[in-house]
């Protein structure tokens, strides 16, 4: 069994990373599990623990989807949370424009449902997870800090491939290994 997910890797720019580091530093007293910079990605589909015999079918379906998907651009913009402002679960940054990403996510979910993988119960909300909040010690500080970073954004990036990752959970944080890289169809984009 392997813990798998399909994702788009995000190569963030220096300005975004500097702001992200400042946000983490300002909230360092809070028990938040931050996504490590080298692990920043947008999840298209989380498979969870998956029998290794299913991997070739997943790869083939992702390959087909990638060859039917034109490369597209997006940027990270706007900090948000899942959960309430005083009982947050996830800190995330939004994506714009998001129409191409939502279409790809929906198609991947449809494809994988055809292979017997359940659809996610939640609506497809295009976002990039930055941190998972375990609890809060100072709710007022947390809210004020997030308010200062509401306009967190990155430069525009071209999405070039779907990656099938294996995730190995370790006490010091997850280790992601790319099992397959599936290039998106080229277009007029650079």
C-alpha positions as CSV (number, residue, x, y, z in Angstrom):
1,X,0.0,0.0,0.0
2,X,1.1,3.5,-0.8
3,X,-0.4,6.8,0.3
4,X,-0.9,8.7,-3.0
5,X,-2.1,12.0,-4.3
6,X,-2.1,13.8,-7.7
7,X,-1.0,17.4,-7.7
8,X,0.4,20.4,-9.5
9,X,3.8,21.5,-8.2
10,X,4.0,25.3,-7.6
11,X,7.3,27.0,-8.0
12,X,6.8,30.0,-5.8
13,X,8.6,33.3,-6.3
14,X,11.0,35.0,-3.8
15,X,8.4,37.7,-2.8
16,X,5.8,35.1,-1.9
17,X,8.3,33.0,0.0
18,X,9.5,36.0,2.0
19,X,5.9,36.8,3.0
20,X,5.2,33.2,3.8
21,X,8.2,33.0,6.1
22,X,7.2,36.2,7.9
23,X,3.7,34.8,8.4
24,X,5.1,31.6,9.9
25,X,7.5,33.6,12.1
26,X,4.7,35.9,13.4
27,X,2.6,32.8,14.3
28,X,5.5,30.7,15.6
29,X,3.9,30.5,19.1
30,X,0.8,28.8,17.7
31,X,0.7,25.0,17.2
32,X,0.4,25.2,13.4
33,X,1.9,22.5,11.1
34,X,3.2,24.6,8.1
35,X,3.7,23.1,4.7
36,X,7.5,23.1,4.0
37,X,8.5,25.3,1.0
38,X,9.7,22.4,-1.1
39,X,6.3,20.6,-0.6
40,X,4.1,23.4,-1.8
41,X,1.6,22.0,-4.3
42,X,-2.1,22.1,-5.3
43,X,-3.8,18.7,-4.7
44,X,-5.9,17.6,-7.6
45,X,-7.0,14.3,-6.0
46,X,-6.1,12.6,-2.8
47,X,-6.2,8.8,-3.1
48,X,-5.0,7.8,0.4
49,X,-3.7,4.3,1.1
50,X,-3.8,2.6,-2.3
51,X,-3.0,-0.9,-3.4
52,X,0.2,-0.8,-5.6
53,X,-1.6,-2.9,-8.2
54,X,-3.9,0.1,-8.9
55,X,-1.0,2.5,-9.7
56,X,-0.7,1.6,-13.4
57,X,-4.4,2.4,-14.0
58,X,-4.1,5.7,-12.1
59,X,-1.0,6.7,-14.1
60,X,-2.7,5.8,-17.4
61,X,-5.8,7.8,-16.5
62,X,-3.7,10.8,-15.4
63,X,-1.6,10.5,-18.6
64,X,-4.7,10.6,-20.7
65,X,-6.1,13.6,-18.8
66,X,-2.7,15.4,-19.0
67,X,-2.5,15.0,-22.8
68,X,-6.1,16.4,-23.1
69,X,-5.3,19.4,-20.8
70,X,-3.7,22.6,-22.2
71,X,-1.1,24.3,-20.0
72,X,-2.5,27.2,-18.1
73,X,-1.4,30.0,-15.9
74,X,-2.4,30.9,-12.3
75,X,-1.2,32.9,-9.4
76,X,-1.7,32.5,-5.7
77,X,-3.7,35.3,-4.2
78,X,-5.6,36.0,-1.0
79,X,-5.2,34.3,2.4
80,X,-8.1,32.4,3.9
81,X,-9.1,29.7,6.4
82,X,-11.3,26.7,6.5
83,X,-13.2,26.6,9.8
84,X,-14.4,29.6,11.7
85,X,-12.1,32.6,12.4
86,X,-11.7,31.5,16.1
87,X,-11.6,27.7,15.4
88,X,-9.7,27.5,12.1
89,X,-8.5,24.1,10.8
90,X,-6.5,25.1,7.7
91,X,-4.8,28.3,6.5
92,X,-4.8,28.5,2.7
93,X,-4.1,30.9,-0.2
94,X,-6.5,31.2,-3.1
95,X,-5.8,30.8,-6.8
96,X,-6.7,33.0,-9.7
97,X,-7.9,32.6,-12.3
98,X,-9.3,29.3,-11.2
99,X,-11.6,28.2,-14.0
100,X,-8.9,26.0,-15.7
101,X,-7.9,24.5,-12.4
102,X,-11.5,23.7,-11.4
103,X,-12.1,22.1,-14.8
104,X,-8.9,19.9,-14.4
105,X,-9.8,19.0,-10.8
106,X,-13.4,18.0,-11.8
107,X,-12.1,16.0,-14.8
108,X,-9.5,14.1,-12.6
109,X,-12.2,13.3,-10.0
110,X,-14.6,12.1,-12.8
111,X,-11.8,10.0,-14.3
112,X,-10.9,8.4,-10.9
113,X,-14.5,7.7,-10.1
114,X,-14.5,5.6,-13.2
115,X,-11.6,3.6,-11.6
116,X,-13.6,3.1,-8.4
117,X,-12.2,6.0,-6.3
118,X,-14.8,7.8,-4.4
119,X,-15.4,11.5,-5.1
120,X,-14.4,13.9,-2.4
121,X,-17.4,14.7,-0.2
122,X,-16.5,18.4,-0.1
123,X,-16.9,20.9,-3.0
124,X,-13.8,21.5,-5.1
125,X,-12.4,24.7,-3.7
126,X,-9.2,25.6,-5.5
127,X,-6.6,26.5,-2.9
128,X,-3.1,25.8,-1.7
129,X,-2.8,24.7,1.9
130,X,-0.2,26.6,3.9
131,X,-0.8,25.3,7.4
132,X,-2.9,23.0,9.5
133,X,-4.0,24.5,12.8
134,X,-4.0,22.2,15.8
135,X,-5.4,24.7,18.3
136,X,-4.9,28.4,19.1
137,X,-3.3,30.0,22.1
138,X,-4.0,33.6,21.2
139,X,-7.0,33.9,18.9
140,X,-6.8,37.7,18.7
141,X,-3.2,37.6,17.6
142,X,-3.9,34.9,15.1
143,X,-6.8,36.9,13.5
144,X,-4.8,40.2,13.5
145,X,-1.9,38.4,11.8
146,X,-4.0,36.8,9.2
147,X,-5.7,40.2,8.5
148,X,-2.2,41.7,7.8
149,X,-1.5,39.0,5.2
150,X,-4.9,38.9,3.5
151,X,-3.4,40.1,0.2
152,X,-0.6,37.5,0.1
153,X,0.1,36.8,-3.5
154,X,2.6,35.3,-6.0
155,X,3.7,35.9,-9.5
156,X,1.9,34.1,-12.3
157,X,3.1,30.6,-13.0
158,X,2.4,28.2,-15.9
159,X,1.2,24.7,-14.8
160,X,3.2,22.2,-16.9
161,X,2.6,18.8,-15.4
162,X,0.5,16.6,-13.2
163,X,2.6,14.7,-10.7
164,X,1.5,11.5,-8.9
165,X,3.1,11.6,-5.5
166,X,3.7,9.0,-2.8
167,X,3.4,10.6,0.7
168,X,5.3,9.0,3.5
169,X,4.3,10.4,6.9
170,X,7.1,11.0,9.3
171,X,7.1,12.7,12.8
172,X,9.2,15.6,11.3
173,X,6.9,16.0,8.4
174,X,5.8,14.2,5.2
175,X,8.2,13.2,2.5
176,X,6.8,13.4,-1.0
177,X,8.2,11.3,-3.8
178,X,7.2,11.9,-7.4
179,X,6.2,8.5,-8.9
180,X,5.2,9.8,-12.3
181,X,5.4,13.2,-14.0
182,X,2.8,13.7,-16.7
183,X,3.3,16.8,-19.0
184,X,0.2,18.8,-19.9
185,X,-0.5,19.4,-23.5
186,X,1.6,22.3,-24.8
187,X,-0.1,25.5,-26.0
188,X,0.7,29.1,-26.9
189,X,1.8,29.7,-23.3
190,X,5.5,30.0,-22.8
